[in-house]
Amino acid sequence: MAAHRFPLPLRFRFRNAMSPKRITHRVARRHIARRLARCVALIAGLFVVASHAVAGNILFIGNSFTFADKSSVHFYRSDSVTDLNSEGIGGMPALFKSFTVQAGLNYDVYVETEPGVGIDWHLDHKSGLIGQRPWDAVVMHGYSTLDPKKPGDPTVLVDTVHRMSDLLRSRNPAVDIRVMATWPRADQVFDAKGAWYGKSVEAMTHDIRAGYDMAAAGTSGLKPVIPVGEAWLRAIQTGVADGNPYDGIDAGKVDLWSYDNYHASAYGYYLEALVVFGSVTGLDPRSLGDTECSGFELGLSTAQVASLQEVAFDQLESSGAVKPHPLKVPKGSEPVRCVRPLP
């Protein structure tokens, strides 16, 4: 029986490879330099990941704007997050999870949602569920018009953000709490029955943001408001997205709204997730690169991914929430499927 032949020690193989009988000293120096450069890059990358790595959980409390109703994001990678209501939701939190995995971050993502409600509903019906454990971070939002009975009135939002924060802090006083200012609804602006009819997308965006600013001011210790609505407005103003789905979609632009002109499309939820990702982690959304795998799986082109990442970055950078750190993907690189299953 032949003796097992073990591979030569790395030191021997390396010296043998550098032998003058095989290559010149000049080529050897280049070879060593390339190896050292790769090692330095690898070590630097590990330090970057280590400096940003987060070990903890994050809970998303919301409604259809969180679970991505009326889009392909609704049940996207639902196995990567924990739906506290056992409804198989993936939604925007699953996109957030995917982005963080690609960034080398470690989040356990949880979802607690109910369609067509504000934070008051969660307090009345899900306080026991939400309060079962201490959370490290929480992102929440209210109803899309601030108050379904009094559109534009932030009174209920201000009160319920404060009460929900008290509940969350009763389990973990150091919990990172953020409220998310949602997007303007086209049906509320362009339909004659809408509360902002005769005004503009800009007006509704600003009114919704003002309500969340009041809510943040009414509860001490909250992190900066997540500017999803303003990112939508920026996408429209910069020509990335169409501003009025009722008169058709301009060529070369995306429609951030779904077919009901109320909820978001896959493009809209993707932009929402990018803004949340940047807000929570402090990382440049462009650091994911235009070959980002979830965008690819949802059918977005690399150009669309890059444009939406740029919009998210510009919005966050304007308030100092992130610092520039784009990923330069080599020309000719093609997007691939995300790792499955996500950790």
MOSUL-V306067 format. One record per residue. N is the residue number from 0. SS is DSSP state (A for helix, B for strand, O for the rest). PHI is phi as a letter, one per 20 degrees, with the letter a starting at -180 (999 if undefined). OMEGA is omega in degrees with one decimal (* if undefined). Layout:
N/SS/PHI/OMEGA + N/SS/PHI/OMEGA
This chain:
0/O/999/-175.5 + 1/O/f/177.6 + 2/O/f/179.4 + 3/O/f/-178.8 + 4/O/e/178.6 + 5/O/f/178.0 + 6/O/f/179.5 + 7/O/f/176.6 + 8/O/g/-177.2 + 9/A/g/-177.5 + 10/A/f/-179.1 + 11/A/f/-178.5 + 12/A/f/-177.9 + 13/A/f/179.8 + 14/A/f/179.2 + 15/A/f/-180.0 + 16/A/f/-178.3 + 17/O/e/-177.5 + 18/O/g/178.4 + 19/O/g/179.1 + 20/O/f/-175.7 + 21/O/d/-177.9 + 22/O/b/-179.2 + 23/O/f/177.8 + 24/A/f/-178.9 + 25/A/f/178.3 + 26/A/f/179.1 + 27/A/f/179.2 + 28/A/f/177.9 + 29/A/f/-179.9 + 30/A/f/179.3 + 31/A/f/-179.5 + 32/A/f/179.3 + 33/A/f/179.3 + 34/A/f/179.7 + 35/A/f/-179.6 + 36/A/f/179.0 + 37/A/f/179.0 + 38/A/f/179.5 + 39/A/f/-179.9 + 40/A/f/179.7 + 41/A/f/179.8 + 42/A/f/179.0 + 43/A/f/178.9 + 44/A/f/178.9 + 45/A/f/178.2 + 46/A/f/178.3 + 47/A/f/179.5 + 48/A/f/-178.4 + 49/A/f/-177.5 + 50/A/f/-178.5 + 51/A/d/-172.6 + 52/O/g/-179.2 + 53/O/c/175.8 + 54/B/d/-178.5 + 55/B/r/-179.7 + 56/B/d/177.3 + 57/B/c/-179.5 + 58/B/d/174.4 + 59/B/d/178.8 + 60/B/d/-178.7 + 61/B/a/-178.4 + 62/O/c/-177.7 + 63/A/f/177.3 + 64/A/f/174.8 + 65/A/e/-177.7 + 66/A/e/168.0 + 67/O/m/177.4 + 68/O/f/177.6 + 69/O/m/178.6 + 70/O/b/178.0 + 71/O/f/179.9 + 72/O/e/-173.2 + 73/O/g/-178.2 + 74/O/d/-177.3 + 75/O/f/175.5 + 76/O/l/-178.6 + 77/A/f/178.8 + 78/A/f/-178.9 + 79/A/e/179.7 + 80/O/c/177.5 + 81/B/d/177.3 + 82/B/e/-176.7 + 83/O/f/178.8 + 84/O/e/176.5 + 85/O/l/179.3 + 86/O/d/177.8 + 87/O/m/-178.1 + 88/O/f/169.1 + 89/O/d/171.7 + 90/A/m/179.2 + 91/A/g/177.8 + 92/A/g/177.8 + 93/A/f/174.0 + 94/A/f/177.0 + 95/A/g/178.4 + 96/A/g/-179.8 + 97/A/f/179.8 + 98/A/f/-177.3 + 99/A/f/176.2 + 100/A/f/179.5 + 101/A/f/179.2 + 102/O/e/179.2 + 103/O/n/-178.9 + 104/O/d/-175.0 + 105/B/d/176.3 + 106/B/d/164.9 + 107/B/e/-171.3 + 108/B/d/179.5 + 109/B/c/-176.6 + 110/B/c/173.2 + 111/B/c/-173.3 + 112/B/c/175.4 + 113/O/b/-177.2 + 114/O/f/170.3 + 115/O/m/-178.0 + 116/O/c/173.0 + 117/O/d/-178.4 + 118/A/f/179.0 + 119/A/g/179.6 + 120/A/f/-179.7 + 121/A/f/177.0 + 122/A/f/-177.3 + 123/A/f/-171.8 + 124/A/d/-172.3 + 125/A/c/-179.7 + 126/A/g/179.8 + 127/A/f/179.8 + 128/A/f/-178.7 + 129/A/f/-177.1 + 130/O/e/-178.2 + 131/O/f/-177.3 + 132/O/b/174.3 + 133/O/e/179.9 + 134/O/d/176.2 + 135/O/e/-179.6 + 136/B/b/179.1 + 137/B/b/172.4 + 138/B/d/-178.9 + 139/B/b/175.5 + 140/O/b/-179.3 + 141/O/d/-179.0 + 142/O/f/-170.7 + 143/O/f/176.9 + 144/O/d/-176.0 + 145/O/m/178.3 + 146/O/b/-177.5 + 147/O/f/-179.4 + 148/O/e/179.8 + 149/O/c/-177.2 + 150/O/g/178.7 + 151/O/n/-178.8 + 152/O/e/-175.9 + 153/O/e/-173.8 + 154/A/g/-179.2 + 155/A/f/-179.8 + 156/A/f/-178.7 + 157/A/g/-178.7 + 158/A/f/-174.1 + 159/A/f/173.3 + 160/A/f/179.0 + 161/A/f/-177.6 + 162/A/f/177.3 + 163/A/f/178.7 + 164/A/f/176.9 + 165/A/f/178.4 + 166/A/f/-178.7 + 167/A/f/-178.4 + 168/A/f/176.4 + 169/A/f/177.8 + 170/A/e/177.9 + 171/O/b/-178.3 + 172/O/g/-177.3 + 173/O/e/-177.5 + 174/O/g/177.5 + 175/B/e/-176.0 + 176/B/d/177.5 + 177/B/c/172.0 + 178/B/d/-175.4 + 179/B/d/176.7 + 180/B/f/-172.5 + 181/O/e/-172.9 + 182/O/e/174.9 + 183/O/f/179.3 + 184/O/e/-179.2 + 185/A/f/-179.5 + 186/A/f/179.2 + 187/A/e/-177.4 + 188/A/d/-172.1 + 189/A/d/177.1 + 190/O/e/-176.6 + 191/O/g/179.4 + 192/O/e/-175.9 + 193/O/f/-179.1 + 194/O/f/178.7 + 195/O/d/180.0 + 196/O/f/-178.5 + 197/O/n/177.3 + 198/O/d/-178.1 + 199/O/a/174.8 + 200/A/f/178.6 + 201/A/f/-177.9 + 202/A/f/179.7 + 203/A/f/178.4 + 204/A/g/-178.0 + 205/A/f/178.7 + 206/A/f/179.0 + 207/A/f/179.5 + 208/A/f/179.2 + 209/A/f/177.7 + 210/A/f/179.0 + 211/A/f/174.1 + 212/A/f/177.9 + 213/A/f/178.5 + 214/A/f/179.1 + 215/A/f/179.7 + 216/A/f/-176.9 + 217/O/e/178.2 + 218/O/c/-176.8 + 219/O/f/172.7 + 220/O/n/177.8 + 221/O/f/175.2 + 222/O/f/-179.2 + 223/O/g/179.3 + 224/O/g/177.1 + 225/B/e/-169.4 + 226/B/e/-178.4 + 227/A/f/-179.5 + 228/A/g/179.6 + 229/A/f/175.1 + 230/A/f/175.2 + 231/A/f/-179.5 + 232/A/f/178.2 + 233/A/f/178.3 + 234/A/f/178.5 + 235/A/f/-175.9 + 236/A/f/179.5 + 237/O/e/176.4 + 238/O/n/176.5 + 239/O/f/-177.2 + 240/B/c/177.2 + 241/O/f/-175.2 + 242/O/e/-178.9 + 243/O/b/-177.8 + 244/A/f/-178.7 + 245/A/f/179.1 + 246/A/d/179.9 + 247/O/n/-178.3 + 248/O/d/179.9 + 249/O/f/179.5 + 250/O/g/177.2 + 251/O/n/179.8 + 252/O/d/176.9 + 253/B/d/175.4 + 254/O/d/-178.3 + 255/O/f/179.3 + 256/B/e/174.6 + 257/O/e/-175.3 + 258/O/f/178.5 + 259/O/e/179.2 + 260/O/l/-174.9 + 261/O/c/176.6 + 262/O/e/-179.2 + 263/B/e/169.8 + 264/O/e/175.9 + 265/A/g/177.7 + 266/A/f/-178.5 + 267/A/f/179.4 + 268/A/f/176.8 + 269/A/f/177.5 + 270/A/f/177.3 + 271/A/g/-177.9 + 272/A/f/178.1 + 273/A/f/-179.3 + 274/A/f/177.6 + 275/A/f/178.4 + 276/A/g/-179.7 + 277/A/f/-179.2 + 278/A/f/-174.7 + 279/A/f/-174.6 + 280/A/e/-175.0 + 281/O/m/-178.6 + 282/O/e/175.9 + 283/O/f/178.1 + 284/A/g/179.4 + 285/A/f/178.4 + 286/A/f/176.6 + 287/A/f/178.6 + 288/O/n/-176.8 + 289/O/f/174.1 + 290/O/e/180.0 + 291/O/g/-166.0 + 292/A/f/-179.2 + 293/A/f/175.0 + 294/A/g/178.0 + 295/A/f/-178.6 + 296/A/f/179.5 + 297/O/e/176.0 + 298/O/n/177.2 + 299/O/e/175.7 + 300/O/f/178.0 + 301/A/f/178.4 + 302/A/f/178.1 + 303/A/f/177.5 + 304/A/g/-178.8 + 305/A/f/-179.2 + 306/A/f/-179.5 + 307/A/f/175.1 + 308/A/f/179.7 + 309/A/f/177.4 + 310/A/f/-179.9 + 311/A/f/178.7 + 312/A/f/-177.6 + 313/A/g/179.9 + 314/A/f/-178.6 + 315/A/f/-179.1 + 316/A/f/-179.1 + 317/O/f/178.4 + 318/O/d/178.7 + 319/O/m/-177.0 + 320/O/f/178.9 + 321/O/c/175.0 + 322/O/d/-177.2 + 323/O/g/175.6 + 324/O/a/-177.8 + 325/O/f/175.1 + 326/O/e/178.1 + 327/O/e/-179.3 + 328/O/e/179.9 + 329/O/g/179.0 + 330/O/g/179.7 + 331/O/n/179.3 + 332/O/f/-179.7 + 333/O/d/176.9 + 334/O/f/178.8 + 335/O/c/178.1 + 336/O/f/176.4 + 337/O/f/176.4 + 338/O/f/-177.3 + 339/O/c/-2.1 + 340/O/e/176.4 + 341/O/f/-179.9 + 342/O/f/*
